[in-house]
Amino acid sequence: MEEQAIIERIRTLHPDAVIDVAGEDCSFEVYVVSESFAGQGTLQRQKPILALFRDEIRSGALHALTVRAKTPAEQQGNSGLVQIRQ
């Protein structure tokens, strides 16, 4: 799966999000920063994003997808280990 395809699919759920993708082939980690995550727990943030890729995960076309979802305020408080491109 291509990084741009992953970004476009996540944008259908979170059009305001800043999204960055790392990985290759069939294993990716996505960083999604959106105000829409406010008030949600980790699983509430991750499940809808993972559901977008259900078919690819089931078929094995996508082996691993790690979702890191934060609000802008949480990202600001980050230790700086994750860089989000805007």
C-alpha positions in Angstrom: 0.0 0.0 0.0 1.2 3.5 -0.8 1.7 6.2 1.9 -0.5 8.7 0.0 -3.3 6.1 -0.2 -3.2 5.7 3.5 -3.3 9.4 4.1 -6.2 10.0 1.7 -8.2 7.2 3.4 -7.7 8.7 6.9 -8.7 12.1 5.6 -12.1 10.8 4.8 -12.6 10.4 8.6 -10.5 13.4 9.8 -10.3 16.0 7.0 -8.7 18.5 9.4 -5.9 16.2 10.5 -2.2 16.5 10.1 -1.1 13.0 9.0 2.3 11.5 8.7 3.1 7.9 7.6 6.2 5.9 8.2 7.0 2.5 6.9 7.0 0.5 3.7 5.6 -2.5 1.9 2.9 -3.9 4.2 3.9 -2.4 7.6 3.2 1.2 8.5 2.9 3.5 11.5 0.6 6.5 11.1 0.6 9.7 13.2 -2.7 11.6 13.2 -3.1 14.9 14.9 -6.7 16.2 15.1 -8.8 18.3 17.4 -11.6 15.7 16.8 -9.8 13.4 19.2 -10.5 15.6 22.2 -12.3 13.7 24.9 -11.6 10.3 23.4 -9.6 7.5 24.8 -6.8 5.7 22.8 -9.1 2.9 21.6 -11.8 5.3 20.6 -9.3 7.1 18.4 -7.7 4.0 16.9 -10.6 1.8 16.1 -12.3 3.9 13.4 -9.0 4.4 11.7 -8.1 0.8 11.7 -11.6 -0.1 10.4 -10.8 1.9 7.3 -8.1 -0.8 6.5 -10.1 -3.9 7.6 -10.1 -5.5 4.2 -6.3 -5.0 3.6 -5.5 -6.3 7.0 -7.7 -9.4 6.6 -6.2 -10.1 3.2 -2.6 -9.7 4.4 -2.0 -6.8 1.9 -1.4 -4.7 5.0 0.4 -6.7 7.7 0.7 -4.1 10.4 -0.7 -0.7 11.0 0.1 1.2 14.1 -2.0 4.3 14.9 -0.7 7.1 17.0 -3.6 9.6 17.4 -3.2 12.8 19.4 -4.9 16.2 19.7 -2.8 19.3 18.8 -2.4 20.1 22.5 -1.1 16.5 23.2 1.3 16.8 20.3 2.6 20.1 21.6 3.4 18.4 24.9 5.3 15.6 23.1 8.9 15.0 23.9 9.8 15.9 20.3 10.5 12.3 19.3 7.8 12.3 16.6 7.9 14.9 13.8 4.6 15.7 12.0 4.9 17.3 8.6 2.3 19.9 7.8 
